[in-house]
């Protein structure tokens, strides 16, 4: 019986017939029942799944959700619903996204605790907390400061050392008093470590090192550059804030594109503006420049443009007599005051139909050549037309149901007749003759998926005979058995022949009778006196005659029989017994889809 292979969603992937290996449904081999030496194909399946079908080209016959490792690109891909391979993000790609990322929208991050001083991202909450903390600390620090007026300094107060030669009220530090040397030439000194923050002399090497990736603390300040400055000068917060006031962008600046319905102060990108031009919905009273009267382009037509155009058209019409009738189309209304056009200039010379026919020599309609007469509208009676060729979409009155006359049958009449037929089951089969075409519905319903089709002489697949479904040959060499009685649907079993053993036989026994041949065992023992024993002799002691022996001859009858058992002679050849009931061989098919 063929294996029907389903995917996780319950869809049939393949039907694998007995003794075959299917290599066209999926990238792995699907092994059918009874395949010899299937181990190679099965083990290769395991290897391909473990390595995700590693190859420089995708595996054949992929299925939805399958993985493929492209060893040429070192990328893992997945087969998507669009029947394409989508590359998954590699580790290198993910790592690359962490280098100088350009955030959009409103990115968020965890807020660090107050004393954090690392490369962790500082959120607005962290900055706000730091500013509040700084304000409290500053207030607290100032409470411990000495008064400016006549301060009483304690500890080791320090101050900025004035330049040599200073003569003012500036505090003189011990450094100023002890030495305020005036260096000449190119004095040198040891270079302090980059983190040094003391009164040690700063050499040029120390200063230059501070410019390489400096780590500022506190609130460093710098001169604010002019708003148009484009140099390596440090940008202060004042400079940055100024750039947001009527900025003049250069190059090709970009920004996130807002949703179509956005109406805020968010920057409008070119993509946003272009989207607004696609089927815009105006509100209020929109206005636009009014095009000149002769304009014939895609420019918006204002009400002023339309009004001017209509005025010009009306003024140029003049009287009806001045118009070219071939260029005027009049629909509805009434026209009066029109004089009849003479026959010699293409008119009828009359104002009424009968006079027009007389002037044109038409006479009655029956005298006309129907092939040369075009009649539009109105009603014509008493006219006989022989085998006309009708064009366009002619109409006619719909006859009532049951009409059986030469009256024209409209599509409505035919539809009514067809609707009154009912279902096929309500028809008299003897009166229905169906030739060609396809009869669907009833026969399809009679053979749902899982149904069995049998044919006693034709081996053709039912899809060819019935015109629907997918069918597989069923149960070669097997009979069908109804569900129940200890047997479940789809189970198989039984054999054409069987070899009987002792357990298959009813309980029984074999008996037999027999006797042995009689044997004469009678004999005589001789014994005498003197205590001398001889061959075949014995003696007896007579207690009554102490010291003497009595001899005599004795005869014993030894005739007897023996019981015996054994097995009967073996017979039989062990040939298997046939268990097949009377049968008829037919072609059987099962519908699987």
Secondary structure, DSSP 8 states (H G I E B T S, - for coil): --EEEE-TTS-EEEEE-TT-EE-SSSSS-EE-TT-SS-HHHHHHHHHHHHTTT-BSS--SS--TT-EEEETTTTEEEEE-TTSSEEE---HHHHHHHTSS----S--------TT--SSS---HHHHHHHHHHHHHHHHHHHTTS--STT----S--------TT--SSS---HHHHH------S--------TT--SSS---HHHHHHHTSS----S--------TT--SSS---HHHHHHHTSS----S--------TT--SSS---HHHHHHHTSS----S--------TT--SSS---HHHHHHHHHHHHHHH--GGGS-GGG----SS---------GGGTS-S-SSHHHHHHHHT---GGGS-GGG----SS---S---SS----S--------TT--SSS---HHHHHHHHHTT--GGGS-GGG----SS---SHHHHHT-TT-EEEESS--S-HHHHHS-S-EEE--TT-----SBTTB-TT-----SEE---GGGS-----------------EEEE--STT---TTB---B-TTSTT-B---EEEE--------------------EE---S----EEEEE--
